């Protein structure tokens, strides 16, 4: 017992713990940011056109106008490139226009219920979304009404 005992001031221990806590939090936040996929989204926009060949045309020669209820009968789906996974569903507005944000990638735009009904015809459209860009894809639906 003959010697000088060195003691560490309690404030020093508290400060050191606080520094390590802050350093640990910063590393955790940096790791989470690097691990997440923060690629900016791109956009798909277009117009749904309902094609209905009717035997009787309007006297004015204008094509028939469709309402939002008409467009609601043809919901659009976005599928993965292999066509097996549904990515999103969307509805056209009262003018037949649609817009949706999507992560970058290759997709297929189709009309939901196209295959089971048999009467309606629409061709699935492949498209590619690029970050911070808008791709325009129109969809034509032939109702089969003659």
Residue pairs with C-beta under 8 A, 6 or more apart in sequence:
37 103
39 103
39 104
39 131
40 131
40 132
41 101
41 102
41 103
41 104
41 129
41 131
41 132
42 101
42 102
42 103
42 104
42 129
42 130
42 131
42 132
42 133
42 134
42 135
43 99
43 100
43 101
43 102
43 129
43 133
43 134
43 135
44 78
44 98
44 99
44 100
44 102
44 107
44 109
44 127
44 129
44 134
44 135
44 137
45 97
45 98
45 99
45 100
45 134
45 135
45 136
45 137
46 97
46 98
46 109
46 136
46 137
46 138
46 139
47 92
47 95
47 96
47 97
47 98
47 138
47 139
48 71
48 74
48 76
48 92
48 96
48 97
48 98
48 138
48 139
48 141
49 96
49 138
49 139
49 140
49 141
50 66
50 70
50 71
50 74
50 96
50 141
50 143
51 140
51 141
51 142
51 143
52 64
52 143
52 145
53 145
53 146
54 64
54 145
54 146
55 146
58 64
66 96
67 94
68 93
68 94
71 91
71 92
71 93
71 94
71 96
72 91
74 92
74 111
74 112
74 120
74 122
74 141
75 89
75 90
75 91
75 111
75 112
75 113
76 89
76 90
76 91
76 92
76 98
76 109
76 110
76 111
76 112
76 139
77 86
77 88
77 89
77 90
77 109
77 110
77 111
77 112
78 86
78 87
78 88
78 89
78 90
78 100
78 102
78 107
78 108
78 109
78 110
79 85
79 86
79 87
79 107
79 108
79 109
79 110
79 124
80 87
80 107
80 108
81 105
81 106
81 107
81 108
81 126
83 108
83 124
87 102
87 107
88 100
88 102
89 112
90 98
90 100
91 98
92 98
102 129
103 129
104 129
104 130
104 131
105 128
105 129
106 126
106 127
106 128
106 129
107 126
107 127
107 128
107 129
108 124
108 125
108 126
108 127
109 124
109 125
109 126
109 127
109 137
109 139
110 122
110 124
110 125
111 120
111 122
111 139
111 141
113 120
114 120
114 121
114 122
119 143
119 144
120 141
120 142
120 143
120 144
121 141
121 142
121 144
122 139
122 140
122 141
122 142
123 140
125 137
125 138
125 139
127 135
127 137
128 135
129 135
